[in-house]
Amino acid sequence: MAPEEERLQIAAQYEPEPDNTDAYNEFITERHKSKPNPNIMRGNDLHLDWATQFKRYKSLEEKVKEHKNLYQNRIKNAMDVNAANEISFSEKQYIKWNKQFIVKI
């Protein structure tokens, strides 16, 4: 085995397993960019299931974002109309809007 291949095999032992973190996404994206000759692989049923789940969750994420934005904008509008930077519900429940939009309820 060539020294370069041996180093790659050793390094592969310490690579992280795929998980749900942004860190892994960044790692795999950077590694993929460095591949010299991309090719096409044949997908199987497992890959198709992963792709289907990805599409499902991406669609849900978009719907959640739309609703999140709607309610955030409604709250911000109410605060703007009242020239307020805070809505108080109780001592421990409030919304603050200065540089950040913070909801504690």
C-alpha positions in Angstrom: 0.0 0.0 0.0 1.3 3.5 -0.9 2.1 5.8 2.0 -0.6 8.3 0.9 -3.3 5.6 0.8 -2.2 4.4 4.3 -2.4 7.9 5.7 -5.9 8.3 4.3 -7.0 5.0 5.8 -5.7 6.0 9.2 -7.4 9.4 8.9 -10.7 7.8 8.0 -10.7 5.9 11.3 -11.1 9.3 13.1 -13.7 10.9 10.9 -17.0 11.6 12.6 -20.1 9.6 11.8 -22.9 11.4 10.0 -25.2 13.2 12.6 -27.6 16.1 12.8 -25.0 18.8 13.5 -24.0 21.8 11.4 -20.4 20.9 12.2 -20.8 17.6 10.4 -22.5 19.3 7.5 -19.6 21.7 7.2 -17.0 18.9 7.5 -18.6 16.7 4.8 -19.2 19.7 2.4 -15.6 20.8 2.6 -14.3 17.2 2.1 -16.7 16.8 -0.9 -15.4 20.0 -2.5 -11.9 18.5 -2.5 -12.8 15.4 -4.6 -10.9 15.6 -7.8 -13.2 13.8 -10.2 -16.9 13.7 -9.3 -19.0 10.9 -10.7 -22.5 9.6 -10.6 -23.5 6.8 -8.2 -26.4 4.5 -8.5 -28.9 5.1 -5.7 -30.6 2.3 -3.8 -33.8 2.1 -1.7 -32.1 3.4 1.4 -30.8 6.5 -0.5 -34.2 7.1 -1.9 -35.8 6.9 1.6 -33.2 9.4 2.9 -34.0 11.8 -0.1 -37.7 11.4 0.5 -37.3 12.2 4.3 -35.0 15.2 3.4 -37.7 16.6 1.1 -40.4 16.1 3.7 -38.5 17.8 6.4 -37.4 20.6 4.1 -41.0 21.3 3.3 -42.0 21.3 6.9 -39.1 23.6 7.7 -40.3 26.1 5.1 -43.9 26.0 6.5 -42.6 26.4 10.1 -40.4 29.4 9.0 -43.4 31.0 7.3 -45.5 30.7 10.5 -42.6 31.8 12.7 -42.1 34.9 10.6 -45.8 35.7 10.5 -46.1 35.7 14.3 -42.8 37.4 14.9 -43.8 40.2 12.4 -47.2 40.5 14.1 -45.5 41.0 17.5 -43.0 43.4 16.1 -45.8 45.4 14.4 -47.7 45.6 17.7 -44.5 46.8 19.5 -43.8 49.3 16.8 -47.3 50.8 16.9 -46.9 51.2 20.6 -43.3 52.4 20.4 -42.4 49.6 22.8 -39.2 47.5 23.1 -40.7 45.1 25.6 -44.0 43.3 26.2 -44.4 42.1 29.7 -46.7 39.2 30.6 -45.3 38.5 34.1 -42.0 38.9 35.9 -40.6 35.8 34.0 -42.6 36.0 30.8 -41.8 38.8 28.3 -40.7 39.7 24.8 -37.8 42.1 24.3 -36.9 43.6 21.0 -33.7 45.7 20.8 -30.9 44.3 18.7 -32.3 40.8 19.2 -35.8 39.5 19.3 -36.1 37.5 22.6 -39.3 35.6 23.7 -39.3 34.2 27.2 -42.6 32.5 28.0 
